[in-house]
Amino acid sequence: MQSGGRFALRRITARATASAMAGGVALAVVTGLAAAPTVHASPSFAGSLRWAPCDDPEKPGAECASLLVPVDWAHPNGPKLNLAVARRKATGPGAVVGSMVFGPGGPGDSGVQMVVGNVSRFSPEVRRRFDIVSFDPRGVGASNPVSCSAALLAERPSPVLRSQEDFDATVAYNQRLRADCRARTGPVFDHLDTAQTVRDLDALRTALGERKLTFHGSSYGTLLGAQYAETYPRRGRAMVLESVIDHSVPTTREFLHAEAATAEDSFQEFVKWCEGATDCALHDRDVRAVWRGLLARAERGELEDPTKPGSSLSSSDLVNKIAFRKFYQADYRGLATAIAGMDASRPLPASPTSTAPLPAAAPVFCSDWHLPVRDYRDYAAVVTMMNAAAPDLPHLLPLHMTAACLGAPTANPQHRLHVHGAPPILVSNALHDPATGYPWAVSVARQLGRSGTLLTYEGHGHGSVTSGPCMEDAVDSYLTDLAVPPRGTRCPAEPL
C-alpha cells in the first residue's frame, strides 16, 4: 500500500484553478502525455494516511497526505490514483468530536487549497471541535488532474452558435478535445463522475478512522454528499448540504431555465437594493439602463477590462466574472461601484469580439449531467428561453457548460434521490442564491424524506452556513451535538 508524501502547495496552485459552479473544471495544460497510474494490490484504507506539513510557509499549520484509490471502483484491483488530502487539526480547547470532511464545489475546486488557505470559511466552533479535512477530487488539482493540449484548447470555438454549421463544429471539437485529454490524462479521464467520488469519500472516511462520516458539502459538493447518503445511508453521522444542487432536474430545458431564473433573481435583488440604498454608486440612476449600456459596449469590444488595462472585456465575462463574483459574495455595494467605474471609463476602439470561448472542458460536470441538445434549432430555442428568463444576464455559464458537453457520454445521469435509513441531514440555502436556487433546496429536502431538514437563510449569496449568528449557531449545534433545528427554521438576512 503506497501512501503519504508532501504536496507542494505551489505545485497544487499551478495545476488547479478553483472555480465554484461559476468557473467549470480547470484543465492542466501539458506538452507531453501523462503516465497512467501504476497497478497496485487491492486497497485497504484504514490507517493509510501519512501526514506531513504542507509546503506553504505563509500559511502554516496544515498537514497533507495522499490516499491511493482505484481509478474505477468497479475494478478495485486495476489502476490506481493518488488523491491529495489536507487537514487542519482542531484548535481546541475542549473535546474533539472527530474529523469533518469538506466536499469542495465547482466542479473543479481544490479542497486542499481550501484547508491550507481558507479555513476561516468555517466557524470558530467548527474549527475548535473538528479536524477539518478535505481533498482534491479525482481529475482536479493534485489528484491526477485532467491534462489537455494547449494548442487544442486555444482552438475552442465560441459558445455563441449561429447556425447548424456552428453546432456541428462544436460537437466535432468537443470530440477531438475529449480524445486528446483522455490520452494525456490516463484512464481516470473516463471515471470522473460523482458516483466514483462517493467511493473515494468512503475510503477517506475509513482512512481517517471514522466509524461514521461528518460531512459538509458546498455547492457542487452537495451532490457528493447527497449521493453518499444514498449509497451509504447508515455510514453518516452528520451532513450539511449548503447551496444545494438538485440532481433530479430531468431535462436540459428545465435545468437551464432554473439556472437562468435564479440568476435573474439576484440581479433584480441588486436593482432593488440600489434603489433603496443611498450609498449605492448607482443610486437615483436607471441601473438596468446603465448595465445594458455596458453589455452593448462589451459586445462591440469597447469595454475595458478593469483587471487588464487596455484589454477588452467580453459580455460573457462581464456577466459571469464581474457580476456573478459579487452576487456570490452578496456584495451589491461592490458591484455597483464596479459598474459605475466601467460606465465612466473611456470606450476602447471598437474591435470584433465574441463572448468568452467555451469553458475549459468540464469532464466532471459532463459525466454527471445528461443535457442533450439535438441540433442548432433546439439550441436556439434554449437560448431564447434563457434570454426570456434572464433578460439582464445573457451568455450565462450553464449554457456554456451545456455546449461544452455536447456529444459527451454521461456516467452518472440525473435521478431522484432514494435515501433510506440515513440520520438527519441539514439542507441549507439562501432565498436569493445566484447559482443554486432556493427551489432546488426545497426539492432536495423533500427527496431526502424523513432525513431531510431545510434551514432557510432569508438573505443573499452563494453559501449560507456562517451568514449571521442564527445560521452559524444552528449549523454548529447540529454538527457538534447533533441537535437538528426545528423543521421550518428560517434565519433573518444579514445587512448587505
Residue pairs with C-beta under 8 A, 6 or more apart in sequence:
1 40
1 41
1 43
1 44
1 48
1 68
2 40
2 68
2 82
3 48
3 49
3 50
3 65
3 66
3 67
3 68
4 49
4 50
4 51
4 52
4 65
4 66
5 50
5 52
5 64
5 65
5 66
5 82
6 52
6 53
6 54
6 55
6 64
7 54
7 55
7 64
7 66
7 84
7 86
7 112
7 142
8 55
9 54
9 55
9 56
9 59
9 112
9 113
9 116
9 117
10 55
10 56
11 142
12 84
12 110
12 112
12 113
12 136
12 141
12 142
13 113
15 28
15 141
15 142
15 145
16 26
16 28
16 108
16 110
16 113
16 136
16 140
16 141
16 142
16 145
17 23
17 26
17 108
18 26
18 104
18 106
18 108
18 109
18 110
18 113
18 114
19 25
19 26
19 106
19 108
19 109
20 105
20 106
20 109
20 219
20 220
20 328
20 435
20 462
21 105
21 106
21 107
21 219
21 220
21 397
21 435
21 436
21 462
22 320
22 321
22 324
22 325
22 328
22 397
22 435
23 106
23 108
23 359
23 397
24 106
24 107
24 108
24 359
24 360
24 362
24 365
24 397
24 400
24 401
24 404
25 106
25 107
25 108
25 139
25 140
25 146
25 359
25 360
25 361
25 362
25 363
25 364
25 365
26 108
26 140
26 145
26 360
27 145
27 146
27 147
27 148
27 153
27 181
27 360
27 361
28 145
28 146
28 147
28 148
29 147
29 148
29 149
29 150
29 153
30 147
30 148
30 149
30 150
30 184
31 149
31 150
32 184
33 183
33 184
34 144
34 147
34 184
34 185
34 186
35 186
36 79
36 186
36 187
37 71
37 79
37 80
37 81
37 82
37 144
37 186
37 187
37 188
38 79
38 80
39 77
39 78
39 79
39 80
40 68
40 80
41 77
42 76
42 77
43 68
43 69
43 70
43 76
43 80
43 203
45 67
45 203
45 204
45 206
45 207
46 206
46 207
46 209
47 207
47 209
48 67
48 68
48 207
49 65
49 66
49 67
49 85
49 207
49 208
50 65
51 63
51 64
51 65
51 87
52 63
52 64
52 65
53 60
53 62
53 63
53 64
54 62
54 63
54 64
54 86
54 112
54 116
55 64
56 62
56 116
56 117
59 116
59 117
61 88
62 86
62 87
62 88
62 115
62 116
62 119
63 86
63 87
63 88
63 89
64 84
64 85
64 86
64 112
64 116
65 85
65 86
65 87
66 82
66 83
66 84
66 85
67 82
67 83
67 85
67 135
67 200
67 203
67 204
67 207
68 80
68 81
68 82
68 83
69 80
69 81
69 82
69 83
69 138
69 199
69 200
69 203
70 76
70 77
70 78
70 79
70 80
70 199
71 78
71 79
71 80
71 81
71 186
71 187
71 188
71 191
72 78
72 79
72 187
72 190
72 191
72 196
73 191
73 196
73 199
79 186
79 187
79 188
81 138
81 143
81 144
81 188
82 142
82 143
82 144
83 135
83 136
83 137
83 138
83 143
83 200
83 204
84 112
84 135
84 136
84 141
84 142
84 143
85 112
85 133
85 134
85 135
85 204
86 111
86 112
86 115
86 116
86 133
86 134
86 135
87 99
87 115
87 131
87 132
87 133
87 134
88 115
88 119
88 127
88 131
88 132
89 131
90 96
90 127
90 128
90 129
90 130
90 131
90 132
91 127
91 128
92 128
93 128
94 128
94 129
95 129
96 129
96 130
96 131
97 129
97 130
97 214
97 479
97 480
98 130
98 131
98 210
98 214
98 237
99 130
99 131
99 132
99 133
99 208
99 210
99 214
100 126
100 130
100 131
100 132
100 133
100 214
100 215
100 216
100 479
101 133
101 134
101 135
101 201
101 204
101 205
101 208
101 213
101 214
101 215
101 216
102 111
102 114
102 115
102 122
102 132
102 133
102 134
102 215
102 216
102 217
102 218
102 221
103 111
103 134
103 201
103 215
103 216
103 217
103 218
103 221
103 222
103 224
103 225
104 110
104 111
104 114
104 134
104 135
104 136
104 137
104 140
104 218
104 220
104 221
105 218
105 219
105 220
105 221
105 243
106 140
106 219
106 220
106 364
107 137
107 140
107 220
107 362
107 364
107 365
107 368
108 140
108 362
108 364
109 140
109 220
109 221
110 136
110 140
110 141
110 142
111 134
111 135
111 136
111 137
111 141
112 134
112 135
112 136
112 141
112 142
113 141
114 121
114 134
115 132
115 133
115 134
119 127
119 132
121 463
121 466
122 132
122 216
122 466
123 465
123 466
123 472
123 475
123 476
125 472
125 476
125 480
126 132
126 476
126 479
126 480
129 479
129 480
130 214
130 479
133 204
133 208
135 143
135 200
135 204
136 142
136 143
137 143
137 197
137 200
137 224
137 364
138 144
138 188
138 191
138 192
138 196
138 197
138 200
139 145
139 146
139 185
139 188
139 189
139 192
139 363
139 364
140 146
140 364
144 185
144 186
144 188
145 185
146 181
146 185
146 189
146 192
146 361
146 363
147 181
147 184
147 185
148 177
148 180
148 181
148 184
148 185
148 360
148 361
149 180
149 184
152 176
152 177
152 180
153 177
153 360
155 173
156 173
156 177
156 357
156 358
157 166
157 169
157 170
157 173
157 357
157 358
158 354
158 355
158 356
158 357
158 358
159 170
159 316
159 355
159 356
159 357
159 358
159 395
159 399
159 400
159 403
159 404
160 354
160 355
160 395
161 167
161 170
161 376
161 379
161 380
161 403
163 376
164 375
164 376
164 377
166 376
167 373
167 375
167 376
167 379
167 406
170 358
170 403
170 406
171 406
171 407
174 361
174 404
174 405
174 406
174 407
174 408
175 407
177 361
178 361
178 363
178 408
181 189
181 361
181 363
182 189
182 190
189 363
190 411
191 411
192 363
192 364
192 367
193 364
193 367
193 368
193 411
193 412
194 223
194 224
194 227
194 364
194 367
194 368
194 412
195 227
195 231
195 411
195 412
196 411
197 224
198 224
198 227
198 228
198 231
198 232
199 231
201 213
201 215
201 224
201 228
202 213
202 228
202 231
202 232
202 235
205 212
205 213
205 235
210 237
212 235
212 236
212 237
213 228
213 232
213 235
213 236
213 237
213 239
214 237
214 238
214 239
214 479
215 225
215 228
215 236
215 238
215 239
215 240
216 225
216 239
216 240
216 242
216 465
216 479
217 223
217 224
217 225
217 226
217 239
217 240
217 241
217 242
218 242
218 243
218 463
219 242
219 243
219 245
219 435
219 436
219 462
219 463
220 245
222 241
222 242
222 243
222 244
222 245
222 436
222 444
223 245
223 247
223 368
225 239
225 240
225 241
225 425
226 241
226 245
226 247
226 417
226 419
226 444
226 448
227 247
227 412
227 417
228 235
228 236
228 239
229 236
229 239
229 417
229 419
229 422
229 425
229 448
229 451
230 417
230 418
230 419
233 419
233 420
233 421
233 422
233 451
234 421
234 422
236 422
236 423
236 425
237 423
237 482
238 423
238 424
238 426
238 478
238 479
238 482
239 422
239 423
239 425
239 426
240 425
240 426
240 428
240 465
240 475
240 478
240 479
241 425
241 426
241 427
241 428
241 444
242 428
242 429
242 463
242 464
242 465
243 428
243 429
243 430
243 433
243 435
243 436
243 462
243 463
243 464
244 427
244 428
244 429
244 436
244 440
244 441
244 444
245 436
245 440
245 444
246 258
246 436
246 439
246 440
246 441
246 443
246 444
247 368
247 414
247 415
247 417
248 414
248 415
248 416
248 417
248 443
248 444
248 447
249 255
249 258
249 414
249 440
250 414
252 371
252 372
252 373
252 382
252 402
253 382
253 385
255 369
255 371
255 398
256 371
256 382
256 385
256 386
256 398
256 399
256 402
257 385
257 386
257 389
258 437
258 439
258 440
259 396
259 398
259 435
259 437
260 385
260 386
260 389
260 390
260 393
260 396
260 398
261 389
261 390
261 437
262 433
262 434
262 435
262 436
262 437
262 438
262 439
263 324
263 327
263 390
263 393
263 396
263 434
263 435
264 389
264 390
264 391
264 392
264 393
265 432
265 434
265 437
266 327
266 432
266 433
266 434
266 460
267 323
267 327
267 390
267 392
267 393
269 332
269 432
269 460
270 287
270 327
270 332
270 335
270 336
271 287
271 288
273 280
273 332
273 496
274 280
274 282
274 283
274 287
274 332
274 336
275 283
275 287
277 283
277 332
277 333
277 496
279 333
280 332
280 333
280 336
281 333
281 336
281 337
281 339
281 340
282 290
282 336
282 339
282 340
287 336
287 339
288 392
290 339
290 340
290 343
291 339
291 392
292 392
293 343
294 303
294 318
294 339
294 342
294 343
295 315
295 318
295 319
295 394
297 303
297 347
298 312
298 313
298 314
298 315
298 317
298 318
298 353
299 315
299 353
300 350
300 351
300 353
301 312
301 348
301 350
301 351
301 352
301 353
302 312
302 347
302 348
302 349
302 350
302 351
303 312
303 313
303 318
303 342
303 345
303 347
303 348
304 310
304 311
304 312
304 313
304 342
304 345
304 346
304 348
305 311
305 312
305 313
305 317
306 313
306 322
306 338
306 341
306 342
306 345
310 348
312 348
312 351
312 353
313 322
313 342
314 353
314 354
314 355
314 356
315 355
315 394
315 395
316 355
316 356
316 395
316 400
317 356
319 393
319 394
319 395
319 396
320 356
320 395
320 396
320 397
322 335
322 338
323 335
323 393
324 397
324 434
324 435
326 332
326 334
326 335
326 338
327 335
327 434
327 460
327 461
327 462
328 434
328 435
328 461
328 462
328 463
329 461
330 459
330 460
330 461
330 496
332 460
332 496
333 496
355 395
356 395
356 400
358 400
358 403
358 404
359 397
359 400
359 401
359 404
361 404
362 401
362 404
362 405
363 408
365 401
365 404
365 405
366 404
366 405
366 408
366 409
366 410
367 408
367 409
367 410
367 411
367 412
368 410
368 411
368 412
368 413
369 405
369 410
369 413
369 414
370 410
370 413
370 414
371 402
371 405
373 379
373 382
373 402
373 403
373 406
379 403
382 399
382 402
383 399
386 396
386 399
387 394
390 396
416 447
417 444
417 447
417 448
419 425
419 447
419 448
419 449
419 451
420 449
422 448
422 451
423 451
423 482
424 451
424 452
424 453
424 478
424 482
424 484
425 448
425 451
425 452
425 453
426 453
426 455
426 474
426 475
426 478
426 484
426 485
427 441
427 444
427 445
427 448
427 452
427 453
427 454
427 455
428 441
428 454
428 455
428 457
428 464
428 465
428 471
428 475
429 436
429 438
429 440
429 441
429 454
429 455
429 456
429 457
429 464
430 438
430 457
430 458
430 459
430 460
430 461
430 462
430 463
430 464
430 467
431 438
431 456
431 457
431 458
431 459
431 460
431 493
432 438
432 459
432 460
432 461
433 460
433 461
433 462
433 464
434 461
434 462
435 462
436 462
438 456
441 454
441 456
442 454
444 452
445 452
445 453
445 454
446 452
453 484
453 485
453 487
454 487
454 488
455 471
455 474
455 475
455 485
455 489
455 491
456 489
456 490
456 491
457 464
457 467
457 468
457 471
457 490
457 491
457 493
458 490
458 491
458 492
458 493
459 467
459 468
459 492
459 493
459 494
459 496
460 493
460 496
461 467
464 471
465 471
465 472
465 475
466 472
466 475
467 491
467 493
467 494
468 491
468 492
468 493
468 494
470 491
470 492
471 491
474 485
474 489
474 491
477 483
477 485
478 484
478 485
